[in-house]
Amino acid sequence: MDRQRALAASEDEVRRLTGQSFDNVSPCRRDFALHIGTKKQELAIIARLSTRETESDRVRATAELVAHARACDDAEVAALAVATGAGGVSIQDLAAIAEATTAPVLRDDLIIHPSQLYYTRLHGADAAVLPLADLDDAAVETLVDTAHSLDMAVILELLGQAQVERALRRAHVLLGLRCTDGNGTLDLEDTRRLAEQLPCHRTSVALAEIRSAAEYNALQGVCDAVVVGEALLAGQVGSVLQAIAGR
């Protein structure tokens, strides 16, 4: 994920939402935190959905995207992740995915304003990511309170040690570890080092995608959940998950 593009897209969305009313937003019925919280006894899988097939660069239509989401749901992934900003899935597709599946849905964008949380919930998402490094404490408090009023789960994004102390001050949030190398891919060692700074009882998610069984195994007992995205396009979802996680 290109964070600067993601933040710019988020700022654009806030401008578009200015003045809109969200009177008919209903609270979540699906408990994202419960589905991914394993107490480090196992490693839950969050399936990240994308409109674009990386190899061919072909854009998938809504029907294909929903079918893939259903396949992930049928394979009993813990949750689904859908990014809508900076060229991602449309917000309407997010709503279609949430409607068509039983797994809780994470809106996998960087949320910076309360209006986005109402908008996100209106389109069916059960959880959101807050970019801790880019928000002050007052903004974080407002966003967490707003999300919890909607029964939405909150993932605080941690880029490194600098955010750990701030994140741990908040008791009822999930911790998202986004440790990547220069190419934006998972930095396994940095993820493990950052996870070691967190209390074992705090639910943590490795937000950078894993791509192999070796990476999955390396994070067993380290995090509660990992994200699998591009790898799921390599074959039948169930077969891919069997190869990566033995399930």
SEKOL-665533 format. One record per residue (C-alpha): residue in three letters; x, y, z. Coordinates in pm, whole numbers, padded with zeros to 5 digits, always signed. Example, Ala and Ser with C-alpha at 12.3 -4.5 7.8 and 13.67 -1.06 7.14 Angstrom:
BEGIN
ALA+01230-00450+00780;SER+01367-00106+00714;
***
This chain:
BEGIN
MET+00000+00000+00000;ASP+00128+00346-00093;ARG+00051+00532+00231;GLN+00080+00879+00084;ARG-00170+00798-00189;ALA-00395+00632+00068;LEU-00384+00937+00295;ALA-00448+01172+00002;ALA-00748+00962-00102;SER-00876+00973+00255;GLU-00844+01352+00266;ASP-01033+01378-00064;GLU-01310+01162+00078;VAL-01342+01381+00387;ARG-01390+01683+00159;ARG-01659+01499-00040;LEU-01842+01397+00275;THR-01851+01747+00425;GLY-02208+01844+00502;GLN-02357+01498+00442;SER-02600+01354+00696;PHE-02576+00996+00824;ASP-02898+00955+01018;ASN-02977+00599+00908;VAL-02655+00422+01003;SER-02713+00104+01203;PRO-02456-00053+01440;CYS-02255-00360+01341;ARG-02392-00708+01395;ARG-02066-00890+01313;ASP-01788-00884+01571;PHE-01460-00838+01384;ALA-01249-00840+01701;LEU-01402-01167+01817;HIS-01339-01337+01483;ILE-00969-01251+01467;GLY-00882-01262+01837;THR-00710-01596+01893;LYS-00501-01519+02205;LYS-00202-01625+01990;GLN-00320-01987+02001;GLU-00370-01991+01626;LEU-00328-01752+01336;ALA-00650-01618+01186;ILE-00657-01530+00817;ILE-00802-01207+00680;ALA-00860-01227+00304;ARG-00778-00900+00125;LEU-00987-00845-00188;SER-00871-00653-00492;THR-01032-00551-00820;ARG-00708-00604-01010;GLU-00538-00929-01104;THR-00171-00849-01062;GLU-00033-01083-01330;SER-00257-00965-01614;ASP-00351-00626-01468;ARG-00711-00714-01558;VAL-00979-00535-01358;ARG-01243-00767-01216;ALA-01610-00678-01235;THR-01831-00657-00928;ALA-01979-01002-00986;GLU-01631-01159-00996;LEU-01526-00971-00685;VAL-01833-01082-00492;ALA-01785-01441-00609;HIS-01426-01434-00485;ALA-01543-01288-00152;ARG-01796-01570-00120;ALA-01527-01827-00196;CYS-01313-01681+00082;ASP-01614-01682+00314;ASP-01690-02045+00226;ALA-01327-02130+00305;GLU-01395-01992+00654;VAL-01147-01707+00661;ALA-01181-01506+00982;ALA-01260-01181+00802;LEU-01243-00994+00472;ALA-01044-00675+00401;VAL-01151-00430+00131;ALA-00953-00121+00034;THR-01157+00143-00149;GLY-00916+00436-00179;ALA-00639+00512-00430;GLY-00762+00280-00706;GLY-00910+00011-00486;VAL-01254-00148-00475;SER-01546+00096-00503;ILE-01747+00176-00192;GLN-02049+00023-00368;ASP-01855-00300-00418;LEU-01765-00298-00049;ALA-02139-00281+00029;ALA-02209-00567-00213;ILE-01938-00782-00052;ALA-02065-00709+00299;GLU-02419-00799+00191;ALA-02314-01124+00021;THR-02093-01270+00297;THR-02112-01369+00662;ALA-01751-01291+00762;PRO-01691-00948+00918;VAL-01552-00689+00679;LEU-01263-00450+00740;ARG-01252-00132+00536;ASP-00881-00144+00464;ASP-00823+00229+00411;LEU-00674+00493+00640;ILE-00962+00663+00820;ILE-00894+01013+00951;HIS-01236+01171+01017;PRO-01557+01062+01195;SER-01768+01122+00881;GLN-01573+00841+00714;LEU-01669+00600+00991;TYR-02040+00670+00939;TYR-01991+00637+00562;THR-01796+00316+00612;ARG-02059+00164+00837;LEU-02337+00277+00600;HIS-02172+00058+00336;GLY-02151-00248+00557;ALA-01800-00251+00702;ASP-01749-00379+01057;ALA-01397-00246+01125;ALA-01167+00037+01022;VAL-00796+00127+01028;LEU-00672+00448+01191;PRO-00324+00576+01090;LEU-00187+00646+01438;ALA+00130+00812+01309;ASP-00077+01075+01126;LEU-00331+01157+01400;ASP-00299+01344+01727;ASP-00438+01201+02051;ALA-00756+01409+02039;ALA-00837+01290+01689;VAL-00771+00928+01785;GLU-00999+00956+02087;THR-01281+01104+01878;LEU-01245+00839+01608;VAL-01231+00549+01854;ASP-01536+00678+02041;THR-01727+00724+01715;ALA-01638+00376+01591;HIS-01736+00214+01918;SER-02070+00398+01916;LEU-02134+00207+01592;ASP-02004-00120+01742;MET-01719-00110+01490;ALA-01378-00254+01570;VAL-01076-00022+01543;ILE-00730-00121+01424;LEU-00459+00127+01517;GLU-00189+00113+01250;LEU+00163+00088+01395;LEU+00452+00160+01161;GLY+00717+00104+01424;GLN+00827+00146+01784;ALA+00733+00515+01784;GLN+00360+00434+01795;VAL+00366+00152+02054;GLU+00334+00359+02373;ARG+00046+00565+02231;ALA-00135+00256+02107;LEU-00109+00073+02437;ARG-00283+00357+02619;ARG-00607+00250+02449;ALA-00753-00067+02592;HIS-01029-00157+02347;VAL-00856-00136+02012;LEU-00671-00382+01791;LEU-00309-00328+01692;GLY-00212-00343+01325;LEU+00157-00394+01248;ARG+00251-00253+00909;CYS+00618-00337+00870;THR+00731-00333+00507;ASP+01049-00321+00308;GLY+01135-00075+00032;ASN+00903-00253-00209;GLY+00605-00237+00025;THR+00611-00609+00100;LEU+00609-00772+00443;ASP+00925-00726+00651;LEU+00903-01039+00860;GLU+01178-00963+01107;ASP+01056-00609+01177;THR+00706-00746+01227;ARG+00831-01000+01479;ARG+01040-00738+01662;LEU+00748-00497+01683;ALA+00513-00771+01802;GLU+00755-00850+02084;GLN+00693-00500+02222;LEU+00322-00571+02268;PRO+00158-00752+02561;CYS+00055-01102+02466;HIS-00309-01039+02558;ARG-00344-00752+02306;THR-00487-00861+01971;SER-00249-00785+01687;VAL-00269-00812+01309;ALA+00014-00817+01056;LEU-00130-00577+00797;ALA+00128-00636+00523;GLU+00029-00940+00318;ILE+00192-01275+00372;ARG+00263-01475+00059;SER+00382-01816+00174;ALA+00351-02095+00427;ALA+00694-01999+00560;GLU+00575-01647+00648;TYR+00254-01785+00798;ASN+00449-02027+01016;ALA+00695-01756+01121;LEU+00411-01548+01263;GLN+00245-01831+01455;GLY+00227-01732+01821;VAL+00349-01382+01728;CYS+00029-01222+01597;ASP-00339-01314+01615;ALA-00411-01262+01246;VAL-00243-01216+00911;VAL-00362-01081+00576;VAL-00355-01292+00260;GLY-00442-01117-00065;GLU-00255-01162-00391;ALA-00166-01523-00306;LEU-00537-01612-00307;LEU-00549-01545-00682;ALA-00303-01828-00755;GLY-00574-02098-00754;GLN-00885-02216-00578;VAL-00914-02031-00248;GLY-00947-02346-00041;SER-00640-02501-00202;VAL-00432-02189-00154;LEU-00527-02166+00213;GLN-00448-02535+00256;ALA-00102-02476+00110;ILE-00034-02167+00323;ALA-00199-02256+00652;GLY-00270-02627+00633;ARG-00647-02575+00651;
***
